């Protein structure tokens, strides 16, 4: 049975709110927001990067995936919502963005998990730095 249209729009609104919270969190942390909701490949519309930010202190381009959750559960593991297919799409999107923008400097991939809802008060922010998307094929990558 398909979801009612209203629920999808609430979910999308919460996701946009989570991205706004993450962008503000990064700005306050000294990052410069370079791009948001970037789709670097015209051929593959699945490839999207939520936030591209430049970290001044290390001269590093940071590709950020934002995940918004309504509640912080003690049973949920970090990064659980970023599955293998999503990781592959994110890796391809980051490489496409680097090619399209001719970025030759340092780069890394971060995930920011936002726990809360727009009208629910102050959200909990979990910034997970240096997530290894760029490991060689066939090599074990530990996602904790």
Backbone as CSV, one residue per row, in Angstrom:
resi,resn,N_x,N_y,N_z,CA_x,CA_y,CA_z,C_x,C_y,C_z
1,UNK,0.840,-1.178,0.000,0.000,0.000,0.000,0.889,1.246,0.000
2,UNK,0.712,2.163,-0.956,1.556,3.358,-1.016,1.293,4.309,0.141
3,UNK,2.321,5.060,0.479,2.188,6.055,1.550,1.321,7.226,1.107
4,UNK,0.600,7.796,2.043,-0.115,9.024,1.695,0.875,10.129,1.359
5,UNK,0.498,11.008,0.468,1.373,12.076,-0.012,1.830,12.996,1.117
6,UNK,0.987,13.239,2.111,1.323,14.141,3.214,2.527,13.632,4.007
7,UNK,2.618,12.320,4.244,3.733,11.767,5.006,5.050,11.976,4.276
8,UNK,5.034,11.807,2.961,6.255,12.001,2.188,6.723,13.447,2.296
9,UNK,5.799,14.392,2.264,6.201,15.793,2.340,6.710,16.144,3.736
10,UNK,6.165,15.512,4.780,6.670,15.730,6.136,8.085,15.189,6.246
11,UNK,8.328,14.018,5.686,9.658,13.420,5.708,10.657,14.299,4.952
12,UNK,10.252,14.802,3.804,11.126,15.683,3.024,11.405,16.978,3.772
13,UNK,10.393,17.517,4.439,10.579,18.748,5.211,11.548,18.517,6.363
14,UNK,11.447,17.381,7.028,12.367,17.064,8.120,13.791,16.889,7.591
15,UNK,13.922,16.273,6.422,15.240,16.108,5.817,15.873,17.444,5.462
16,UNK,15.083,18.358,4.895,15.591,19.702,4.577,15.991,20.444,5.845
17,UNK,15.190,20.307,6.892,15.517,20.926,8.175,16.833,20.368,8.709
18,UNK,17.017,19.048,8.610,18.250,18.422,9.064,19.463,18.936,8.300
19,UNK,19.320,19.136,6.988,20.418,19.675,6.192,20.728,21.119,6.582
20,UNK,19.698,21.909,6.880,19.916,23.288,7.336,20.655,23.313,8.666
21,UNK,20.271,22.437,9.588,20.936,22.346,10.896,22.400,21.949,10.700
22,UNK,22.650,20.975,9.825,24.018,20.514,9.578,24.866,21.616,8.942
23,UNK,24.299,22.352,7.991,25.043,23.428,7.341,25.414,24.514,8.348
24,UNK,24.487,24.871,9.219,24.775,25.878,10.245,25.826,25.368,11.234
25,UNK,25.747,24.101,11.587,26.735,23.480,12.469,28.139,23.568,11.847
26,UNK,28.229,23.283,10.559,29.522,23.351,9.875,30.038,24.786,9.797
27,UNK,29.152,25.735,9.472,29.555,27.143,9.411,30.134,27.611,10.739
28,UNK,29.473,27.259,11.814,29.950,27.649,13.138,31.266,26.963,13.488
29,UNK,31.535,25.838,12.861,32.778,25.111,13.088,33.927,25.582,12.205
30,UNK,33.707,26.634,11.418,34.769,27.194,10.596,34.808,26.705,9.161
31,UNK,33.813,25.961,8.727,33.747,25.483,7.353,33.099,26.542,6.463
32,UNK,33.445,26.531,5.191,32.786,27.363,4.192,31.929,26.434,3.343
33,UNK,30.629,26.725,3.268,29.721,25.888,2.470,29.924,26.241,0.999
34,UNK,30.353,25.268,0.218,30.640,25.471,-1.196,29.423,25.142,-2.048
35,UNK,28.708,24.086,-1.687,27.583,23.621,-2.494,26.634,22.821,-1.615
36,UNK,25.356,22.841,-1.973,24.351,22.024,-1.268,23.489,21.319,-2.291
37,UNK,23.113,20.093,-1.955,22.272,19.257,-2.823,22.818,19.211,-4.247
38,UNK,24.095,18.975,-4.338,24.790,18.959,-5.620,24.539,17.637,-6.339
39,UNK,24.218,17.735,-7.611,24.090,16.564,-8.479,25.150,16.704,-9.571
40,UNK,26.338,16.153,-9.328,27.461,16.403,-10.230,27.407,15.669,-11.560
41,UNK,26.521,14.710,-11.711,26.454,13.937,-12.949,25.077,14.105,-13.584
42,UNK,25.067,14.619,-14.808,23.799,14.775,-15.528,23.261,13.426,-15.991
43,UNK,24.155,12.442,-16.143,23.734,11.122,-16.622,23.102,10.263,-15.541
44,UNK,23.505,10.447,-14.298,22.992,9.606,-13.210,22.435,10.497,-12.111
45,UNK,21.116,10.636,-12.063,20.459,11.537,-11.117,20.446,10.995,-9.687
46,UNK,20.855,9.732,-9.493,20.921,9.185,-8.137,22.096,9.751,-7.351
47,UNK,23.066,10.288,-8.057,24.268,10.791,-7.411,24.005,12.188,-6.871
48,UNK,23.967,12.300,-5.554,23.723,13.592,-4.914,24.601,13.699,-3.673
49,UNK,25.124,14.895,-3.469,25.908,15.199,-2.275,25.129,16.255,-1.505
50,UNK,24.810,15.962,-0.237,24.005,16.899,0.551,24.727,18.222,0.759
51,UNK,25.974,18.169,1.230,26.736,19.392,1.492,28.181,19.180,1.057
52,UNK,28.712,20.161,0.344,30.140,20.203,0.034,30.675,21.419,0.786
53,UNK,31.646,21.190,1.658,32.187,22.267,2.492,33.705,22.251,2.427
54,UNK,34.282,23.429,2.581,35.739,23.550,2.583,36.191,23.849,4.001
55,UNK,37.101,23.038,4.518,37.638,23.255,5.852,38.905,24.097,5.712
56,UNK,38.800,25.338,6.157,39.899,26.292,6.000,41.182,25.831,6.671
57,UNK,41.063,25.346,7.886,42.252,25.023,8.686,43.137,23.954,8.051
58,UNK,42.546,23.034,7.290,43.330,21.954,6.674,43.344,22.024,5.148
59,UNK,42.672,23.028,4.571,42.536,23.169,3.118,42.026,21.870,2.503
60,UNK,40.949,21.351,3.082,40.371,20.078,2.664,38.923,20.279,2.240
61,UNK,38.541,19.684,1.108,37.151,19.690,0.685,36.465,18.523,1.400
62,UNK,35.335,18.809,2.033,34.630,17.804,2.825,33.260,17.562,2.192
63,UNK,33.006,16.319,1.832,31.719,15.904,1.285,30.914,15.330,2.443
64,UNK,29.709,15.875,2.659,28.934,15.534,3.850,27.592,14.918,3.452
65,UNK,27.312,13.763,4.025,25.983,13.135,3.917,25.261,13.430,5.218
66,UNK,24.047,13.951,5.128,23.263,14.291,6.312,22.144,13.272,6.467
67,UNK,22.033,12.716,7.661,20.959,11.778,7.991,20.180,12.351,9.161
68,UNK,18.886,12.474,9.011,18.024,13.029,10.053,17.167,11.911,10.616
69,UNK,17.160,11.790,11.943,16.361,10.787,12.640,15.496,11.510,13.668
70,UNK,14.284,11.047,13.853,13.381,11.702,14.800,13.844,11.536,16.239
71,UNK,14.345,10.356,16.585,14.758,10.111,17.973,16.131,9.448,18.018
72,UNK,16.801,9.655,19.116,18.086,9.016,19.372,17.815,7.727,20.132
73,UNK,18.053,6.601,19.478,17.769,5.306,20.076,19.066,4.665,20.558
74,UNK,19.072,4.112,21.755,20.289,3.440,22.233,20.579,2.144,21.471
75,UNK,19.628,1.659,20.685,19.792,0.406,19.969,20.289,0.596,18.533
76,UNK,20.190,1.809,18.018,20.612,2.068,16.643,22.115,2.302,16.601
77,UNK,22.781,1.670,15.649,24.216,1.867,15.476,24.462,3.062,14.577
78,UNK,25.586,3.713,14.775,25.961,4.831,13.925,26.110,4.360,12.482
79,UNK,25.711,5.199,11.574,25.855,4.974,10.136,25.020,3.822,9.597
80,UNK,24.103,3.306,10.376,23.302,2.172,9.909,22.499,2.524,8.658
81,UNK,22.054,3.765,8.539,21.219,4.146,7.404,22.017,4.379,6.121
82,UNK,23.342,4.294,6.178,24.169,4.433,4.976,24.604,3.030,4.566
83,UNK,23.803,2.408,3.706,24.077,1.025,3.306,25.103,0.963,2.164
84,UNK,25.406,-0.243,1.713,26.445,-0.442,0.708,26.133,0.292,-0.595
85,UNK,24.893,0.232,-1.066,24.527,0.907,-2.309,24.660,2.423,-2.169
86,UNK,24.233,2.968,-1.016,24.353,4.403,-0.770,25.826,4.813,-0.717
87,UNK,26.662,4.017,-0.069,28.099,4.327,-0.004,28.707,4.374,-1.403
88,UNK,28.344,3.412,-2.256,28.868,3.388,-3.619,28.411,4.620,-4.398
89,UNK,27.129,4.986,-4.269,26.633,6.189,-4.947,27.324,7.450,-4.434
90,UNK,27.557,7.525,-3.128,28.242,8.691,-2.563,29.683,8.767,-3.056
91,UNK,30.360,7.646,-3.112,31.735,7.623,-3.614,31.778,8.100,-5.062
92,UNK,30.866,7.600,-5.876,30.808,8.009,-7.283,30.457,9.486,-7.415
93,UNK,29.537,9.980,-6.568,29.152,11.392,-6.613,30.327,12.292,-6.229
94,UNK,31.063,11.907,-5.201,32.232,12.703,-4.774,33.280,12.758,-5.878
95,UNK,33.559,11.623,-6.499,34.539,11.604,-7.584,34.060,12.430,-8.780
96,UNK,32.764,12.364,-9.094,32.211,13.166,-10.194,32.306,14.659,-9.883
97,UNK,32.030,15.042,-8.636,32.122,16.455,-8.250,33.558,16.944,-8.379
98,UNK,34.504,16.122,-7.925,35.920,16.503,-8.009,36.357,16.687,-9.459
99,UNK,35.908,15.799,-10.344,36.245,15.937,-11.768,35.596,17.182,-12.363
100,UNK,34.309,17.378,-12.094,33.572,18.511,-12.671,34.124,19.851,-12.205
101,UNK,34.602,19.917,-10.970,35.108,21.171,-10.414,36.631,21.250,-10.416
102,UNK,37.260,20.246,-11.002,38.725,20.181,-11.123,39.428,20.387,-9.779
103,UNK,38.890,19.732,-8.764,39.488,19.837,-7.427,40.626,18.828,-7.317
104,UNK,41.820,19.328,-7.101,43.001,18.475,-7.003,43.558,18.418,-5.581
105,UNK,42.953,19.164,-4.674,43.436,19.208,-3.295,42.935,18.033,-2.476
106,UNK,43.158,18.123,-1.167,42.728,17.070,-0.258,41.219,17.032,-0.110
107,UNK,40.702,15.865,0.211,39.262,15.712,0.400,39.013,14.572,1.376
108,UNK,37.820,14.598,1.956,37.398,13.512,2.835,35.879,13.462,2.832
109,UNK,35.361,12.425,3.469,33.922,12.237,3.531,33.480,12.163,4.982
110,UNK,32.471,12.961,5.340,31.903,12.974,6.689,30.415,12.657,6.624
111,UNK,29.886,12.167,7.729,28.448,11.964,7.884,28.017,12.748,9.114
112,UNK,26.933,13.497,8.983,26.354,14.195,10.128,24.969,13.619,10.357
113,UNK,24.768,13.080,11.551,23.456,12.552,11.925,22.792,13.553,12.857
114,UNK,21.568,13.918,12.505,20.776,14.872,13.282,19.650,14.090,13.943
115,UNK,19.549,14.190,15.262,18.478,13.528,16.003,17.547,14.599,16.543
116,UNK,16.305,14.614,16.038,15.320,15.593,16.471,14.379,15.918,15.328
117,UNK,13.410,16.755,15.609,12.449,17.215,14.616,12.372,18.739,14.696
118,UNK,11.889,19.392,13.627,11.901,20.855,13.601,11.247,21.527,14.805
119,UNK,10.132,21.022,15.249,9.436,21.687,16.358,9.732,21.038,17.704
120,UNK,10.771,20.203,17.760,11.042,19.432,18.964,12.141,19.978,19.856
121,UNK,12.542,21.205,19.673,13.600,21.743,20.514,14.969,21.558,19.897
122,UNK,15.983,21.613,20.733,17.367,21.552,20.268,17.742,20.137,19.820
123,UNK,18.251,19.973,18.586,18.604,18.643,18.101,19.955,18.178,18.641
124,UNK,20.163,16.873,18.629,21.448,16.281,18.959,22.175,16.070,17.632
125,UNK,23.432,16.515,17.563,24.209,16.434,16.328,25.406,15.516,16.549
126,UNK,25.549,14.533,15.672,26.667,13.598,15.722,27.463,13.755,14.427
127,UNK,28.639,14.367,14.516,29.498,14.594,13.344,30.549,13.487,13.299
128,UNK,30.447,12.633,12.299,31.360,11.509,12.141,32.334,11.881,11.022
129,UNK,33.577,12.104,11.397,34.596,12.565,10.448,35.342,11.391,9.819
130,UNK,35.850,11.645,8.626,36.746,10.718,7.927,36.155,9.324,7.751
131,UNK,34.947,9.265,7.234,34.333,7.981,6.898,35.027,7.475,5.641
132,UNK,35.481,6.257,5.656,36.313,5.736,4.573,35.464,5.183,3.433
133,UNK,35.133,6.065,2.483,34.426,5.631,1.283,35.387,5.269,0.174
134,UNK,36.606,5.724,0.289,37.533,5.651,-0.820,38.546,4.524,-0.688
135,UNK,38.215,3.495,0.076,39.119,2.344,0.221,39.184,1.573,-1.089
136,UNK,40.278,0.832,-1.256,40.420,0.011,-2.463,39.354,-1.082,-2.480
137,UNK,38.946,-1.476,-3.671,37.943,-2.530,-3.823,38.432,-3.826,-3.186
138,UNK,37.503,-4.530,-2.539,37.822,-5.808,-1.943,38.447,-5.705,-0.564
139,UNK,38.715,-4.528,-0.126,39.342,-4.336,1.179,38.259,-4.081,2.213
140,UNK,38.404,-4.681,3.371,37.410,-4.521,4.439,37.448,-3.098,4.984
141,UNK,36.298,-2.460,5.048,36.175,-1.124,5.611,35.265,-1.216,6.804
142,UNK,35.724,-0.786,7.943,34.940,-0.910,9.154,34.028,0.298,9.358
143,UNK,32.734,0.048,9.374,31.727,1.082,9.634,31.162,0.779,11.008
144,UNK,31.472,1.603,11.981,31.011,1.351,13.343,29.716,2.059,13.627
